[in-house]
Structures are given as C-alpha cells and as structure tokens.
C-alpha cells in the first residue's frame, strides 16, 4: 500500500508529458524556422542594397570633428547640408556602377567555371573509361563448309597464319579481342527447320576449340544437339491452329536451339580464334540442315573490375569533381587575373582621381593645421590662466606668511620687554632690602 501511495504521489508531482503535444510543438517550431529562413533568404538582397547605400552615403559624407572647446558654426553647417544631396546622388551612381561591374564579373567567372567543369567532366569520364573495362559481347553468324565430311566454321579476332586455309569460312573482326583476365563464355545458336530429315537424324555433335596465335588448341568442348521432340498429334494441332500465320509468313516451322559450348579465362598466349565443327552421329554420315548458325561470346570481368564497372557513374562524378578542384586551384595559383579580372582605368580618369586625391589631402592638411592652431591657442590660453592663478595663490601665501611673522615678532618683543622690567623691579627691591639691612 505504501508503494502504491508513493507512485501516486510521484505521478501527481511529476506528470508525464504527452508525446503527441511534444511532437506537435516540435513540428510547429520546425515550420517557424523554415518560414523565418525563407523570409531571410528572400529579403537579404534588399537589405544588402540598403546597407550598401548607407555605407556609400557615409563614405562620401565626412562631418567635421568637433573639439571640446570649438563647435561647428552655422555657415559650415549650411554648406554641409547643401552638399549632402549631391554626395548622395554621387554615391548612388557609384553603387550602380559597382553593381553593373559586379554583374559582368560574375558572368565572366561563371563562364570560366563552366569551361573548367566541362574540361573536368571530359577528363574524368575519359580516365574512368580508360581505367574501367567493359565486358565484351560478340554475336556473329557462322558459315559452315558442307563440302567436307565434318563442316567447319571459325570466328577469329586477329587472322593469323593458321587461318589461311579457312579464309572463306572465317568471320574476321579487326581490333577486337577479349582482355587478359576476363572469363568468356561461348554458346552456339542454330536455327533449324522442323523437317522430317532433321527429325530422323536426331542427335549430332558440335565441337568448339579455342586456338591461340601460335595455332595450339588451348581449350576444347563438345556437346550433342537435336531438335525438340513433338509428337504427331501435337504437330497436327499446331499446324491447324497456326495455319493462317504459316500461310501469311508470320510464323515459320523452325526451332531455335541454343547450345552452351565452353568457358575459358583469357591469358597469355592470347586467343586468336574459335573453331566450330559439326560431327555426325556415330555410324551415320548425315549432317543436320541449318537455316542459320550464330556464335555468341560474352566475357565476365574480374571482381575488382566488376565493382568498378557497376559503380562507374559514381566514379565519373567523384573523379570529375577532383579534377575540377585541381584545375581551379592551378588556375587560381598560376593565372589569377584570368578568373578574377582587374578593371583597367583610363589615364584621364586616373589623373582626375589623383587630382581629387591631392585636393582632398591638401584640404585635410589645412583642416588639420587650423585645428592644431586652434588647439595650440586654446592650450596656450589655459596655460596662461593657470599660471596667473598660481601666481596669485603664491602671492596670497607670501602675504599671509609675512603677517604671521610680524605678529609673532611683536609678541616676542613685548614678552622680552616685560621680562626685563620684572628683572629691574626685582633688582630694585633687592637693593632696597640691602639698603634697609645696612
């Protein structure tokens, strides 16, 4: 019971806040911050212009400095008030000129930066493409030589001395090849008619060989192949249903058979060609009828290059940004005026500016000299006043000392005379007494 009472007291004294109200207040504060930031961003250009106008007006109007003793006369105040509008208009003109020149400078800097960005993107993409390899995919038709007992067709990357006897049945691809380290897969695609001859032949053998530039066989693979079996009722039903497309030529009575042949990792010595041979079934000399034969070669990248290939767009962006920063740093270090041009001024403007500066400096020196003279005169007058006051004080002190000394001297003389008189009286009494005794 005591524990339950304590829990009730704690709950009453320390109420648990409502989480809904807490999140609501957080959302309200977040929206207020967003609204405030938006207003600041929208009104910042106007505030900046107002601050520039005030700064220019202050920079072109220098009120004379007042000393402690002297103040501005009415005539100088009138002249200063009359010169304020002209100085304000001149400050506005200077402000507009600065804004226009700043806009031109911003356009120039944007052009330079865009040019640097284009160059950096070209260099970055080129470097990543040079570094990252693409998987090789080749699809080419094969033409078998049926004049031989075992028809042969070959696909060559670089036709060497070994393929001179197979020149009429080789598909030659110049400047093509599988890069070293890639693993490539070879498959054959046969387009065969659904004829009674092909159904009666049944199985036949297909052999693929990888041949090096020296003519050696580096890899060999052999696979059986045949048409897919369809029974007579299925073929009859298909012919009945697809009779119109067959007659119109939309469909054909053919089958496409894909045979995966071999897998090989490219290394030294390099692969020169792939030779394909058709071999009849044992005990027969019958070869299949083919409409078309095609070889498909697809390579697989190593795991590191595969990672780079999958993330190539990320590498494009980061490499381009690094090159952009490097080019910008080089440009700022070596040719700063190209990206930050300095406006050249005409000699007339420079001369007028120098004359105005000379006039301003002479006026300032005159003002300073007059101010110094006034200050010197004021200090001299103060020094003279202080000196006269000190002299008066010293004279007063001297007079007081003389009066006191004279008074003390008179008192001393009086005391001395009194003492002498008393001594004389005593002597007289002594003498009288002596006389009496006698």
C-alpha positions in Angstrom: 0.0 0.0 0.0 2.8 2.4 0.8 4.5 1.7 -2.5 1.2 2.4 -4.4 0.7 5.7 -2.5 4.3 6.7 -3.3 3.7 6.0 -7.0 0.5 8.1 -7.0 2.4 11.0 -5.3 5.2 10.8 -7.8 2.7 10.8 -10.7 0.9 13.8 -9.3 4.0 15.7 -8.6 5.8 14.9 -11.8 3.2 14.5 -14.6 4.4 12.6 -17.7 4.3 14.8 -20.8 2.0 13.9 -23.6 4.1 12.6 -26.6 1.5 14.0 -29.1 1.9 17.5 -27.7 5.7 17.2 -27.7 5.8 16.2 -31.4 3.2 18.9 -32.3 5.4 21.6 -30.7 8.5 20.3 -32.5 6.6 20.4 -35.8 5.4 24.0 -35.1 9.0 25.1 -34.2 10.4 23.4 -37.3 7.8 25.2 -39.6 8.5 28.5 -37.9 12.3 28.1 -38.5 11.7 27.2 -42.2 9.4 30.2 -42.6 12.0 32.5 -41.0 14.8 31.2 -43.1 12.7 31.6 -46.3 12.0 35.3 -45.4 15.6 35.9 -44.6 16.7 34.5 -48.0 14.0 36.5 -49.9 14.7 39.8 -48.2 18.5 39.5 -48.0 19.2 41.2 -51.4 17.1 44.3 -50.4 18.8 44.5 -47.1 22.2 44.2 -48.8 21.3 47.1 -51.2 20.2 49.3 -48.3 23.4 48.6 -46.4 25.4 49.5 -49.5 23.5 52.7 -49.9 24.1 53.7 -46.3 27.8 52.8 -46.5 28.3 54.8 -49.6 26.5 57.8 -48.2 28.5 57.6 -45.1 31.8 57.1 -47.0 31.1 60.3 -49.1 30.0 62.5 -46.3 32.5 63.1 -43.5 31.2 65.6 -41.0 33.9 67.7 -39.4 35.1 66.6 -36.0 34.2 68.8 -33.1 36.8 69.6 -30.4 35.9 70.0 -26.8 36.2 73.8 -26.9 35.0 74.6 -30.5 31.7 73.8 -32.3 30.5 73.8 -35.8 29.4 77.3 -37.0 26.1 78.0 -38.7 27.8 78.8 -42.0 29.7 75.5 -42.2 26.5 73.6 -41.2 24.6 75.2 -44.1 27.3 74.3 -46.6 27.4 70.7 -45.3 23.6 70.3 -45.5 23.7 71.7 -49.1 26.4 69.2 -50.1 24.5 66.1 -48.8 22.1 65.6 -51.8 24.9 65.8 -54.4 27.0 63.4 -52.4 24.1 61.1 -52.0 23.4 61.1 -55.8 27.1 60.5 -56.5 27.0 57.6 -54.0 24.0 56.1 -55.8 25.8 56.4 -59.2 28.9 54.7 -57.8 26.7 52.0 -56.3 25.0 51.3 -59.7 28.4 51.2 -61.4 29.7 48.8 -58.9 26.6 46.6 -59.2 26.9 46.5 -63.0 30.7 45.8 -62.9 29.9 43.0 -60.3 27.3 41.5 -62.6 29.8 41.5 -65.5 32.5 39.9 -63.3 30.0 37.3 -62.1 29.2 36.4 -65.8 32.9 36.2 -66.6 33.6 33.9 -63.6 30.6 31.7 -64.4 31.9 31.2 -68.0 35.4 30.3 -66.7 33.9 27.9 -64.1 31.6 26.3 -66.7 34.6 25.8 -69.1 36.6 24.2 -66.3 33.6 22.0 -65.4 33.3 20.8 -69.0 37.0 20.0 -69.2 37.0 18.3 -65.8 34.0 16.1 -66.9 35.7 15.1 -70.1 38.9 14.3 -68.4 37.2 12.4 -65.5 35.0 10.3 -67.8 37.9 9.6 -70.1 40.1 8.5 -67.2 37.4 6.2 -65.7 36.7 4.7 -69.1 40.4 4.1 -69.6 40.7 2.5 -66.1 37.4 0.6 -66.0 37.0 -2.1 -68.6 33.7 -3.1 -70.3 32.6 -6.7 -70.7 32.9 -8.0 -74.2 29.8 -9.2 -76.0 30.0 -10.5 -79.6 27.4 -12.1 -81.8 28.3 -13.2 -85.3 27.0 -15.6 -87.9 28.9 -18.7 -88.8 29.1 -20.3 -92.3 29.8 -24.0 -92.3 31.6 -25.7 -95.2 29.4 -28.6 -96.2 31.8 -29.8 -98.8 33.8 -31.5 -96.1 32.8 -34.6 -94.1 32.9 -32.5 -90.9 31.8 -29.0 -91.7 34.0 -26.3 -90.1 33.4 -22.6 -89.3 35.6 -20.3 -87.4 35.5 -16.9 -85.7 38.8 -15.0 -85.5 39.8 -11.9 -83.6 43.1 -11.5 -85.5 43.6 -13.6 -88.6 47.0 -15.3 -88.3 48.9 -17.8 -90.3 46.8 -20.8 -89.1 43.5 -19.4 -90.7 44.8 -19.0 -94.2 43.1 -22.4 -95.2 39.8 -21.3 -93.6 39.7 -17.8 -95.1 36.4 -18.4 -96.9 34.6 -19.6 -93.8 36.1 -17.2 -91.1 34.3 -14.1 -89.7 37.1 -11.7 -89.1 36.8 -8.9 -86.5 39.6 -6.4 -86.7 41.0 -4.8 -83.4 38.7 -7.0 -81.3 39.6 -9.4 -78.6 39.0 -10.4 -75.0 41.1 -8.5 -72.5 43.5 -10.5 -70.3 41.9 -11.7 -67.1 38.4 -11.9 -68.5 36.5 -15.2 -68.4 34.4 -15.6 -71.6 31.6 -18.0 -72.3 30.8 -19.3 -75.8 27.4 -20.5 -76.9 26.0 -21.5 -80.3 22.6 -20.7 -81.7 21.2 -22.9 -84.5 18.0 -22.1 -86.5 16.8 -25.5 -87.8 13.8 -26.4 -89.9 11.3 -28.9 -88.4 11.7 -31.2 -91.4 11.3 -34.9 -91.4 15.1 -35.2 -92.3 16.2 -33.3 -89.1 13.7 -35.4 -87.0 15.1 -38.6 -88.5 18.8 -37.6 -87.9 18.2 -37.0 -84.2 21.4 -36.3 -82.4 24.5 -34.8 -83.9 27.7 -33.5 -82.2 29.1 -29.9 -82.1 32.7 -29.3 -81.1 34.3 -25.9 -80.2 38.0 -25.2 -79.9 39.9 -22.2 -78.6 43.0 -21.6 -80.7 46.0 -19.5 -79.8 48.0 -17.2 -82.1 50.6 -20.0 -82.5 47.9 -22.4 -83.7 47.8 -24.5 -80.5 44.4 -25.6 -79.0 44.1 -24.1 -75.5 40.5 -25.4 -74.7 38.1 -27.8 -76.3 34.5 -28.7 -75.7 31.9 -31.0 -77.4 28.2 -31.2 -76.9 25.3 -33.2 -78.5 22.4 -31.4 -80.1 19.0 -32.3 -81.5 15.5 -30.9 -82.3 13.0 -30.8 -79.5 10.6 -33.7 -79.8 6.9 -33.2 -80.7 4.5 -36.0 -81.3 2.4 -36.3 -84.4 -0.9 -35.1 -82.8 0.8 -32.1 -81.3 2.3 -31.2 -84.7 -1.1 -31.7 -86.4 -2.9 -29.4 -83.8 -0.2 -26.8 -84.1 -0.5 -26.8 -87.9 -4.3 -26.5 -87.7 -4.2 -23.6 -85.2 -1.3 -21.7 -86.8 -2.2 -22.4 -90.4 -3.1 -18.8 -91.3 0.2 -17.3 -89.8 2.1 -20.1 -91.6 0.4 -19.2 -94.9 1.0 -15.5 -94.4 4.6 -16.0 -93.5 4.3 -14.6 -90.0 5.4 -17.8 -88.4 7.8 -20.5 -89.8 8.2 -24.1 -89.0 11.5 -23.7 -87.4 13.2 -24.3 -84.0 16.0 -22.2 -82.4 18.4 -24.2 -80.4 21.0 -22.6 -78.0 23.9 -24.8 -77.1 26.4 -23.6 -74.3 29.8 -24.7 -75.5 32.8 -23.7 -73.4 34.2 -21.4 -70.7 37.8 -20.1 -70.9 39.8 -17.5 -69.0 41.9 -15.2 -71.2 45.6 -15.3 -70.5 48.9 -15.5 -72.3 49.2 -16.7 -75.1 46.2 -14.7 -76.3 43.2 -16.3 -78.0 43.3 -16.0 -81.8 40.1 -17.8 -83.0 37.3 -20.1 -82.1 36.7 -23.0 -84.4 33.4 -24.9 -84.5 32.9 -28.3 -86.1 29.7 -30.3 -86.9 30.2 -34.1 -86.4 27.5 -36.6 -87.4 26.3 -39.3 -85.1 28.4 -42.4 -84.9 27.5 -44.9 -87.6 25.9 -42.3 -89.9 27.1 -39.7 -92.3 24.0 -37.5 -92.1 24.5 -33.8 -91.1 21.7 -31.5 -89.9 20.0 -29.0 -92.1 20.6 -25.4 -90.8 19.0 -22.1 -91.8 21.4 -20.0 -89.7 24.2 -20.6 -87.2 25.4 -17.9 -84.8 28.1 -17.7 -82.2 27.7 -15.7 -79.0 30.7 -14.7 -76.9 30.2 -12.9 -73.6 33.0 -12.1 -71.1 32.9 -11.7 -67.4 35.0 -9.1 -65.6 37.2 -9.9 -62.6 35.6 -9.0 -59.2 37.6 -5.7 -58.8 36.9 -4.5 -62.3 33.3 -5.7 -62.0 32.9 -3.5 -58.9 34.3 -0.5 -60.8 32.0 -1.2 -63.8 29.0 -1.4 -61.5 29.9 1.9 -59.8 31.2 3.7 -62.8 28.8 6.6 -62.6 29.9 7.3 -59.0 33.5 7.2 -60.2 32.6 9.5 -63.0 31.2 12.1 -60.6 34.0 11.9 -58.0 36.8 11.9 -60.5 35.3 14.8 -62.3 34.9 16.8 -59.1 38.5 16.1 -58.0 39.8 17.1 -61.4 37.7 20.3 -61.3 39.0 21.3 -57.9 42.6 20.6 -59.0 42.2 22.7 -62.2 40.6 25.5 -60.2 43.5 25.5 -57.7 46.0 25.6 -60.6 44.2 28.4 -62.3 44.0 30.5 -59.2 47.6 29.8 -58.4 49.1 30.4 -61.9 46.7 32.8 -63.7 44.6 34.7 -61.1 43.8 37.7 -63.4 42.1 35.3 -65.9 39.4 34.3 -63.4 39.5 37.4 -61.3 40.0 40.3 -63.8 41.1 43.7 -62.7 39.4 46.6 -64.4 41.9 48.9 -66.3 41.3 52.6 -65.9 41.9 55.2 -68.5 44.7 57.8 -67.9 42.2 60.7 -67.7 40.2 59.0 -65.0 43.4 58.2 -63.1 44.7 61.8 -63.5 41.3 63.2 -62.3 41.3 60.8 -59.4 44.9 61.8 -58.5 44.0 65.5 -58.6 40.9 64.9 -56.5 43.0 62.9 -54.0 45.6 65.7 -53.9 42.9 68.3 -53.3 41.4 66.2 -50.6 44.7 65.6 -49.0 45.5 69.4 -49.1 42.1 70.2 -47.6 42.7 67.7 -44.9 46.1 69.1 -44.1 44.7 72.6 -44.0 41.9 71.5 -41.7 44.4 69.6 -39.5 46.8 72.7 -39.4 43.8 75.0 -38.5 42.6 72.5 -35.9 46.1 72.3 -34.5 46.4 76.1 -34.4 43.1 76.4 -32.6 44.1 73.7 -30.2 47.5 75.4 -29.6 45.8 78.7 -28.9 43.4 77.2 -26.5 46.1 75.3 -24.7 48.3 78.5 -24.5 45.3 80.5 -23.1 44.7 77.8 -20.5 48.3 77.7 -19.6 48.4 81.4 -19.1 45.3 81.4 -17.0 46.6 78.6 -14.8 49.9 80.4 -14.5 48.2 83.7 -13.4 46.1 81.7 -10.9 49.2 80.0 -9.5 51.0 83.4 -9.2 48.0 84.9 -7.3 47.9 81.9 -5.0 51.7 82.2 -4.3 51.4 86.0 -3.6 48.5 85.4 -1.2 50.5 82.7 0.7 53.5 85.1 0.9 51.4 87.9 2.3 49.9 85.6 4.9 53.3 84.4 6.0 54.6 88.0 6.4 51.6 89.0 8.5 52.0 86.0 10.8 55.8 86.6 11.1 55.2 90.3 12.0 52.7 89.4 14.6 54.9 86.8 16.2 57.9 89.2 16.3 55.8 91.9 18.1 54.6 89.4 20.7 58.2 88.3 21.3 59.4 91.9 21.8 56.6 92.5 24.2 57.4 89.4 26.2 61.1 90.4 26.3 60.3 93.9 27.5 58.1 92.5 30.2 60.8 90.2 31.4 63.4 93.0 31.6 61.0 95.2 33.5 60.4 92.5 36.0 64.1 91.9 36.4 64.7 95.6 37.0 62.0 95.6 39.7 63.5 92.7 41.4 66.9 94.3 41.4 65.4 97.5 42.8 63.7 95.6 45.6 66.9 93.7 46.3 68.8 96.9 46.5 66.2 98.4 48.8 66.3 95.5 51.0 70.1 95.6 51.2 69.9 99.2 52.0 67.4 98.6 54.8 69.7 95.9 56.3 72.5 98.2 56.4 
